[in-house]
Amino acid sequence: MIYQLIIEDDEQHVAADDLELIDLERATSEALLGFREILADHIRNGRAFTIKAIHIADQLGGILATVTLGEALAGILALDCPGGEPL
C-alpha cells in the first residue's frame, strides 16, 4: 500500500514523499525513524526544530496514524511538560 507522510510544523502542513510499504505498522516505524533523523540533523546543524508531528495518510489524504515528537523521543529522553505530564 502507498502511504503519504504529512509533516506538521509551526507554520504549515507539508507533504513528504509517498512510501510504498506492506502495512501501517511499517509506515509508522518509518515515520518514527524519519522524525528522529530530521531532529538529529537539526541538532547537528544548530537549526530550530519546529516539527510537531508526522501524520501517516492514505492515498486520499485520510489520516491513519500520527507520530508525535514525544513518541519520537520516547526511550531516548525523559521530558516533562509543564504540569508534570510527560511529552
N, CA, C and O of each residue as an XYZ file, in Angstrom:
348
protein
N       0.843     -1.187      0.000
C       0.000      0.000      0.000
C       0.884      1.244      0.000
O       2.004      1.221      0.511
N       0.382      2.302     -0.563
C       1.119      3.558     -0.588
C       0.611      4.455      0.539
O      -0.591      4.679      0.682
N       1.551      4.961      1.332
C       1.238      5.868      2.431
C       1.892      7.211      2.152
O       2.975      7.277      1.570
N       1.231      8.270      2.567
C       1.782      9.614      2.419
C       2.112     10.139      3.813
O       1.313     10.013      4.741
N       3.298     10.728      3.948
C       3.682     11.346      5.205
C       3.421     12.836      5.114
O       3.840     13.490      4.159
N       2.731     13.371      6.103
C       2.420     14.798      6.147
C       3.087     15.361      7.396
O       2.749     14.981      8.516
N       4.023     16.256      7.197
C       4.775     16.842      8.299
C       4.038     18.067      8.804
O       3.750     18.986      8.037
N       3.731     18.081     10.105
C       3.071     19.223     10.742
C       4.118     20.024     11.498
O       4.750     19.521     12.426
N       4.296     21.279     11.091
C       5.220     22.148     11.815
C       4.461     23.363     12.332
O       3.232     23.410     12.267
N       5.198     24.343     12.846
C       4.572     25.524     13.440
C       3.796     26.367     12.433
O       2.880     27.096     12.813
N       4.152     26.274     11.164
C       3.582     27.189     10.185
C       2.618     26.548      9.194
O       1.641     27.178      8.786
N       2.880     25.309      8.805
C       2.063     24.716      7.758
C       2.198     23.205      7.749
O       3.037     22.637      8.448
N       1.374     22.571      6.962
C       1.487     21.135      6.712
C       2.208     20.976      5.380
O       1.842     21.611      4.391
N       3.224     20.138      5.354
C       3.989     19.927      4.136
C       4.000     18.434      3.836
O       4.466     17.640      4.654
N       3.502     18.055      2.693
C       3.502     16.643      2.319
C       4.917     16.208      1.963
O       5.638     16.914      1.258
N       5.296     15.064      2.447
C       6.600     14.489      2.130
C       6.415     13.423      1.049
O       5.346     13.312      0.449
N       7.445     12.660      0.814
C       7.382     11.614     -0.202
C       6.386     10.529      0.168
O       6.133     10.259      1.342
N       5.831      9.915     -0.866
C       4.980      8.757     -0.664
C       5.862      7.544     -0.388
O       6.967      7.429     -0.918
N       5.351      6.635      0.458
C       6.067      5.410      0.775
C       5.215      4.222      0.374
O       4.019      4.192      0.664
N       5.808      3.250     -0.283
C       5.091      2.022     -0.580
C       5.579      0.970      0.403
O       6.707      0.487      0.307
N       4.711      0.620      1.353
C       5.068     -0.319      2.414
C       3.963     -1.352      2.585
O       2.849     -1.170      2.095
N       4.280     -2.431      3.279
C       3.331     -3.536      3.370
C       2.156     -3.277      4.306
O       1.066     -3.810      4.097
N       2.377     -2.444      5.358
C       1.274     -2.200      6.276
C       1.482     -0.905      7.060
O       2.539     -0.279      6.982
N       0.462     -0.520      7.809
C       0.507      0.723      8.581
C       1.570      0.670      9.675
O       2.192      1.686      9.987
N       1.777     -0.497     10.253
C       2.808     -0.633     11.286
C       4.187     -0.282     10.728
O       4.970      0.407     11.384
N       4.476     -0.748      9.538
C       5.767     -0.438      8.902
C       5.844      1.048      8.562
O       6.902      1.658      8.721
N       4.755      1.636      8.101
C       4.721      3.068      7.781
C       4.950      3.900      9.043
O       5.658      4.906      9.003
N       4.352      3.484     10.163
C       4.540      4.193     11.423
C       5.992      4.107     11.873
O       6.558      5.096     12.339
N       6.589      2.949     11.739
C       8.000      2.769     12.092
C       8.898      3.659     11.240
O       9.834      4.270     11.756
N       8.624      3.737      9.954
C       9.401      4.599      9.047
C       9.233      6.069      9.416
O      10.199      6.831      9.375
N       8.020      6.472      9.775
C       7.782      7.860     10.183
C       8.548      8.179     11.465
O       9.118      9.262     11.595
N       8.564      7.248     12.402
C       9.290      7.432     13.657
C      10.783      7.601     13.405
O      11.406      8.510     13.954
N      11.354      6.742     12.590
C      12.777      6.845     12.268
C      13.080      8.136     11.514
O      14.090      8.790     11.774
N      12.207      8.500     10.585
C      12.391      9.745      9.843
C      12.346     10.953     10.754
O      13.138     11.882     10.597
N      11.428     10.949     11.705
C      11.299     12.033     12.683
C      12.621     12.202     13.424
O      13.123     13.318     13.564
N      13.181     11.096     13.895
C      14.439     11.138     14.645
C      15.600     11.625     13.784
O      16.453     12.377     14.255
N      15.631     11.200     12.529
C      16.695     11.632     11.628
C      16.623     13.134     11.362
O      17.647     13.817     11.354
N      15.416     13.644     11.147
C      15.243     15.081     10.913
C      15.666     15.870     12.145
O      16.353     16.885     12.029
N      15.257     15.408     13.325
C      15.631     16.074     14.572
C      17.144     16.076     14.748
O      17.727     17.107     15.083
N      17.783     14.938     14.527
C      19.242     14.845     14.666
C      19.951     15.797     13.705
O      20.943     16.428     14.073
N      19.452     15.901     12.488
C      20.040     16.814     11.508
C      19.925     18.260     11.979
O      20.871     19.035     11.837
N      18.785     18.625     12.532
C      18.604     19.989     13.034
C      19.545     20.267     14.207
O      20.118     21.353     14.300
N      19.702     19.305     15.089
C      20.610     19.480     16.228
C      22.044     19.636     15.741
O      22.753     20.540     16.184
N      22.481     18.760     14.831
C      23.854     18.830     14.304
C      24.145     20.176     13.649
O      25.259     20.690     13.748
N      23.156     20.742     12.986
C      23.352     21.982     12.246
C      22.904     23.229     13.009
O      22.929     24.333     12.463
N      22.496     23.059     14.259
C      22.116     24.199     15.086
C      20.881     24.937     14.596
O      20.758     26.144     14.804
N      19.963     24.226     13.947
C      18.745     24.855     13.427
C      17.582     24.603     14.375
O      17.524     23.580     15.057
N      16.673     25.539     14.402
C      15.466     25.392     15.218
C      14.637     24.237     14.674
O      14.552     24.041     13.462
N      14.034     23.486     15.564
C      13.204     22.351     15.186
C      11.750     22.697     15.443
O      11.372     22.949     16.587
N      10.932     22.716     14.413
C       9.548     23.174     14.552
C       8.517     22.098     14.233
O       7.316     22.368     14.249
N       8.971     20.883     13.945
C       8.022     19.821     13.606
C       7.330     19.330     14.876
O       7.979     19.025     15.877
N       6.008     19.260     14.813
C       5.213     18.791     15.950
C       4.792     17.337     15.786
O       4.704     16.592     16.761
N       4.534     16.943     14.551
C       4.047     15.586     14.307
C       4.249     15.222     12.842
O       4.390     16.087     11.978
N       4.259     13.922     12.591
C       4.212     13.406     11.231
C       2.971     12.537     11.149
O       2.835     11.554     11.878
N       2.068     12.912     10.254
C       0.827     12.170     10.055
C       1.033     11.176      8.910
O       1.683     11.483      7.910
N       0.480     10.013      9.076
C       0.529      8.990      8.036
C      -0.867      8.922      7.429
O      -1.853      8.656      8.118
N      -0.926      9.167      6.128
C      -2.212      9.235      5.442
C      -2.286      8.198      4.331
O      -1.266      7.713      3.840
N      -3.515      7.870      3.947
C      -3.705      7.009      2.787
C      -3.592      7.852      1.518
O      -3.329      9.053      1.590
N      -3.784      7.246      0.394
C      -3.626      7.946     -0.882
C      -4.629      9.066     -1.076
O      -4.397      9.972     -1.876
N      -5.745      9.018     -0.352
C      -6.760     10.060     -0.467
C      -6.567     11.176      0.556
O      -7.339     12.134      0.588
N      -5.534     11.050      1.393
C      -5.252     12.080      2.387
C      -5.884     11.840      3.743
O      -5.754     12.675      4.638
N      -6.567     10.715      3.917
C      -7.160     10.396      5.218
C      -6.092      9.988      6.221
O      -5.298      9.088      5.949
N      -6.065     10.642      7.378
C      -5.056     10.364      8.393
C      -5.336      9.005      9.034
O      -6.432      8.755      9.537
N      -4.322      8.131      9.006
C      -4.434      6.793      9.564
C      -3.732      6.674     10.912
O      -4.150      5.895     11.768
N      -2.670      7.443     11.098
C      -1.885      7.410     12.339
C      -1.063      8.687     12.414
O      -0.866      9.377     11.414
N      -0.587      8.989     13.615
C       0.244     10.168     13.845
C       1.401      9.800     14.760
O       1.223      9.097     15.755
N       2.591     10.284     14.412
C       3.765     10.140     15.271
C       4.086     11.534     15.796
O       4.318     12.460     15.019
N       4.098     11.678     17.122
C       4.379     12.975     17.746
C       5.839     13.072     18.164
O       6.563     12.077     18.185
N       6.256     14.281     18.494
C       7.616     14.491     18.977
C       7.861     13.657     20.225
O       8.924     13.051     20.366
N       6.894     13.618     21.132
C       7.036     12.823     22.350
C       7.266     11.351     22.053
O       8.088     10.703     22.700
N       6.540     10.824     21.076
C       6.716      9.421     20.699
C       8.086      9.192     20.071
O       8.718      8.163     20.310
N       8.540     10.144     19.274
C       9.842     10.014     18.632
C      10.970     10.020     19.658
O      12.005      9.386     19.451
N      10.773     10.737     20.766
C      11.813     10.837     21.788
C      11.650      9.825     22.916
O      12.529      9.706     23.770
N      10.545      9.099     22.930
C      10.301      8.106     23.983
C      11.440      7.092     24.022
O      11.841      6.544     22.996
N      11.941      6.860     25.204
C      13.039      5.925     25.378
C      14.404      6.523     25.111
O      15.426      5.888     25.371
N      14.427      7.744     24.592
C      15.695      8.424     24.321
C      15.923      9.525     25.339
O      17.001      9.629     25.925
N      14.895     10.354     25.548
C      14.947     11.450     26.511
C      13.742     11.356     27.428
O      12.645     11.008     26.991
N      13.945     11.662     28.683
C      12.829     11.752     29.621
C      12.480     13.224     29.745
O      13.194     13.986     30.395
N      11.381     13.622     29.120
C      10.968     15.015     29.116
C       9.649     15.173     29.836
O       8.761     14.330     29.712
N       9.522     16.240     30.580
C       8.257     16.565     31.230
C       7.768     17.899     30.710
O       8.545     18.834     30.516
N       6.489     17.971     30.492
C       5.846     19.227     30.091
C       5.411     19.960     31.350
O       5.360     19.361     32.424
N       5.095     21.256     31.238
C       4.544     21.964     32.384
C       3.338     21.212     32.939
O       2.507     20.715     32.179
N       3.246     21.132     34.240
C       2.160     20.397     34.861
C       2.513     18.949     35.151
O       1.686     18.198     35.668
N       3.741     18.549     34.823
C       4.200     17.220     35.153
C       3.818     16.131     34.173
O       4.181     14.973     34.379
N       3.097     16.462     33.113
C       2.707     15.460     32.138
C       3.879     15.188     31.193
O       4.474     16.136     30.681
N       4.223     13.934     30.949
C       5.306     13.648     30.002
C       4.888     13.996     28.588
O       3.702     13.985     28.258
N       5.873     14.304     27.755
C       5.609     14.587     26.341
C       5.043     13.376     25.664
O       4.754     13.417     24.468
